[in-house]
Amino acid sequence: MTGTDLDAILIDVAAAINRDAARIEREADRKEDAPPGPFGIAVACADGRTFAAGAATTGFPIQSIAKVFALDLALAAVGDAVFERVGREPSGDPFNSIIDLERNEGVPRNPFVNAGALAVVDILVDHLSADEQADAVVDAIRKAAGVPDAALDEEVMASEHQGGDLNCAILSFLRHHGNLRSDPDAVMEAYVRQCALSLDVRGLAQAGLPLADTRCGGGQADAVAQRRRKVLALMMTCGHYDASGDFALRVGVPAKSGVGGGILAVVPGVASLAAWSPNLDQHGNSILGVHALEMLCDRAGWSVFGPAPGA
Ligand SMILES: NC(=O)CC[C@H](N)C(=O)O
């Protein structure tokens, strides 16, 4: 696809979203009744080109999207041993549910529900030196995004700490079942920091671009490609919590949402996409973000299940 084509598609998508925002949000299963907020979208292509439209330079906390990068680091550090601590099946429960921990004797369903993400952060904290622990994930994302000074949102950090009772309970549950190795405060601190990292859609799309490179080149490249395929498979099956099936049907590419309103989506071999708009549906996914990615992938013909008619 030419740059002019992609530029035109993004401009069209942003215009359509801004025009129809109120209707799209009204028709969705909204979490809160707030007027539509700003909307931004960006694409970072495997060939180095980048495109953006709408509010593309406004920062937002990436929240649960950081779980993708934490999982990638943990798989790089300890390999498939990650899956002895965390499952790899969709949960069918809300992202902050504690119930499956009880059912599964302290083994979270997958790395993207909070319980699973906290276990993944525990793996990293356990593996890293004291001075690397707090910001390993944050620094990896900053580096991939090409934004070395990307800030941590202080308000988000404070509210995650203050309102973190459920996550504290999850940590206690994990520890009760022998699935927490490190100091819970150190795990919580690293988790809160990765949630609070603030990027704009351009930075987020750039940060996700390495995940789009799943080519095998022999040796080490094959191991990295295989690891990325695992991360992408989990994004596809669990990235939108119990709306992951709906997202897979509508958009057709692996993706991860965050309660900051961002979504990172990856078209393997082609591009990394980021969309952002703050109003969420009942599952904690950005309403306009999902809608925009559906339009973009449809227009560009992007789907991991085969080229759509737009291709
Ligand atoms: N879905 C999300 O983005 C949840 C992240 C949020 N910080 C939490 O721990 O609940």
Ligand as a Chemical Component Dictionary entry (heavy atoms), coordinates in Angstrom:
data_LIG
# 
_chem_comp.id                   LIG 
_chem_comp.type                 NON-POLYMER 
_chem_comp.pdbx_formal_charge   0 
_chem_comp.three_letter_code    LIG 
# 
loop_
_chem_comp_atom.comp_id 
_chem_comp_atom.atom_id 
_chem_comp_atom.alt_atom_id 
_chem_comp_atom.type_symbol 
_chem_comp_atom.charge 
_chem_comp_atom.model_Cartn_x 
_chem_comp_atom.model_Cartn_y 
_chem_comp_atom.model_Cartn_z 
_chem_comp_atom.pdbx_ordinal 
LIG N1 N1 N 0 -7.103 -3.101 32.137 1  
LIG C1 C1 C 0 -6.197 -2.305 32.648 2  
LIG O1 O1 O 0 -5.629 -1.455 31.946 3  
LIG C2 C2 C 0 -6.019 -2.432 34.137 4  
LIG C3 C3 C 0 -4.797 -1.781 34.674 5  
LIG C4 C4 C 0 -5.042 -1.119 36.008 6  
LIG N2 N2 N 0 -3.890 -0.343 36.352 7  
LIG C5 C5 C 0 -5.284 -2.172 37.094 8  
LIG O2 O2 O 0 -4.366 -2.678 37.676 9  
LIG O3 O3 O 0 -6.426 -2.502 37.346 10 
# 
loop_
_chem_comp_bond.comp_id 
_chem_comp_bond.atom_id_1 
_chem_comp_bond.atom_id_2 
_chem_comp_bond.value_order 
_chem_comp_bond.pdbx_ordinal 
LIG N1 C1 SING 1 
LIG C1 O1 DOUB 2 
LIG C1 C2 SING 3 
LIG C2 C3 SING 4 
LIG C3 C4 SING 5 
LIG C4 N2 SING 6 
LIG C4 C5 SING 7 
LIG C5 O2 DOUB 8 
LIG C5 O3 SING 9 
# 
